[in-house]
Amino acid sequence: MIIELNVEHLALLTALEAQAKSGTSDSQMLAALGCHDTCVLGWWQDEQLQGYAIVARLPFEAELQAIGVLPQSRRSGAGYALMEAVLTKAQCWSSERLLLEVRAGNHSAIRLYQRSGFNEDGCRRGYYPAANGAAGREDALLMSRPLAAPLPAD
């Protein structure tokens, strides 16, 4: 089950992020929870928070800012379910496109995004510090997906 989270869920989110390691800080979580142009979605299973996604509304687009799933819940459909909820939220906002950036070496996330209809738009060379404390920098892939216009209300 996916629900919108609020500031009361901060402790659960920060505990989840400590294991998911998507790169979102506690202060970024708090800011996202308190912003009316940002939505934090939580994926619950067996009454426990297993994953989250942060999506921000921009003037004409939306941006997936983070997605994190507990290691033991990966490959369970959680990421795909969160992505579908993010797409639905962005369409409700009448966003024309959903944007994201991802580490070039994060192959499982890239597969999820491609499966969800995203295409690569470009690359930011050396954008991220190297993973796992390695020397050097890692590229960020820029991806986007056009969104269909929401259905008119009856």
C-alpha positions in Angstrom: 0.0 0.0 0.0 1.3 3.5 -0.9 0.3 6.6 1.1 1.5 10.2 1.2 3.7 10.7 4.3 3.9 13.7 6.6 6.3 15.0 9.2 5.1 12.4 11.7 6.8 9.8 9.6 10.2 11.5 9.7 11.8 9.0 12.2 10.6 6.0 10.1 11.9 7.7 6.9 15.4 8.4 8.3 15.7 4.9 9.7 14.7 3.5 6.3 17.1 5.8 4.4 20.0 4.6 6.7 19.5 1.2 5.2 18.4 2.1 1.7 21.3 4.6 1.2 19.7 6.6 -1.6 21.7 9.7 -0.6 18.9 11.7 1.0 19.9 13.5 4.2 17.7 14.0 7.3 17.4 17.7 6.5 16.3 17.0 2.9 13.7 14.6 4.2 12.3 17.2 6.7 12.3 19.9 4.0 10.4 17.6 1.5 7.8 16.7 4.2 7.2 20.4 4.9 7.0 21.7 1.4 3.6 22.0 -0.3 5.3 21.5 -3.8 6.8 18.2 -2.7 5.2 14.9 -2.1 6.8 12.1 -0.1 5.2 8.7 -0.8 5.7 5.6 1.4 5.3 2.0 0.4 4.0 -0.1 3.3 3.9 -3.9 3.6 2.8 -5.7 6.8 2.4 -2.4 8.5 6.0 -1.4 8.1 7.5 1.3 5.8 9.6 -0.6 3.2 10.2 2.2 0.7 9.7 5.9 -0.2 9.9 8.3 -3.1 10.1 12.1 -3.1 8.7 14.0 -6.1 8.7 17.7 -6.5 6.3 19.9 -8.5 8.1 22.4 -10.9 6.4 25.0 -13.0 5.7 22.7 -16.0 7.4 19.5 -14.9 7.9 17.2 -11.9 11.2 15.8 -10.6 11.8 12.5 -8.9 14.3 13.6 -6.2 14.8 10.3 -4.4 13.6 6.8 -4.3 14.7 4.3 -1.6 13.7 0.7 -0.8 15.0 -1.4 2.1 17.6 -4.0 0.8 15.4 -6.9 1.8 12.4 -5.5 -0.1 14.3 -4.9 -3.4 13.2 -6.9 -6.4 9.7 -7.3 -4.8 8.0 -4.7 -7.0 8.3 -1.9 -4.4 10.3 0.3 -6.7 8.0 -0.1 -9.6 4.9 0.5 -7.4 6.5 3.7 -6.0 7.4 4.8 -9.6 3.8 4.3 -10.7 2.6 6.4 -7.7 5.1 9.1 -8.6 3.8 9.2 -12.2 0.2 9.4 -11.0 1.1 12.3 -8.6 2.9 14.2 -11.4 -0.1 13.7 -13.7 -2.4 15.0 -11.1 -0.3 18.1 -11.0 -0.7 18.4 -14.8 3.1 18.1 -15.2 4.2 17.7 -18.8 7.3 15.6 -18.0 8.9 13.7 -15.1 12.6 14.3 -14.7 15.3 12.5 -12.7 19.0 11.9 -12.5 20.7 8.7 -11.5 24.2 7.5 -11.0 25.5 6.0 -14.2 26.6 2.9 -12.2 23.2 2.3 -10.6 22.1 -0.3 -13.2 19.1 -1.6 -11.2 17.6 1.9 -10.9 18.3 2.6 -14.6 16.5 -0.6 -15.5 13.5 0.4 -13.3 13.4 3.8 -15.0 13.6 2.4 -18.5 10.9 -0.1 -17.7 8.8 2.8 -16.5 9.2 4.6 -19.9 12.1 6.9 -19.2 14.7 7.8 -21.8 18.2 9.2 -21.4 18.5 12.9 -22.2 22.1 13.6 -21.3 24.9 13.2 -18.8 26.6 15.3 -16.1 30.2 14.2 -16.1 31.7 13.7 -12.7 28.6 14.8 -10.9 28.6 12.4 -7.9 31.4 11.5 -5.6 32.5 7.9 -6.3 30.5 5.3 -4.6 31.7 3.3 -1.5 34.6 5.8 -0.8 36.4 5.0 -4.0 38.6 7.8 -5.6 37.2 9.9 -8.4 33.8 10.9 -9.5 30.8 9.2 -11.1 28.6 10.6 -13.9 24.9 11.3 -13.5 22.5 10.3 -16.3 19.7 12.7 -16.9 16.4 10.9 -17.8 12.9 12.0 -18.5 9.5 10.7 -19.5 6.6 12.6 -21.0 3.4 12.4 -19.2 -0.1 12.0 -20.7 -2.6 14.7 -20.0 -4.8 13.8 -17.0 -8.3 12.6 -17.9 -10.9 15.4 -17.6 -13.1 15.3 -14.5 -16.7 14.2 -15.1 
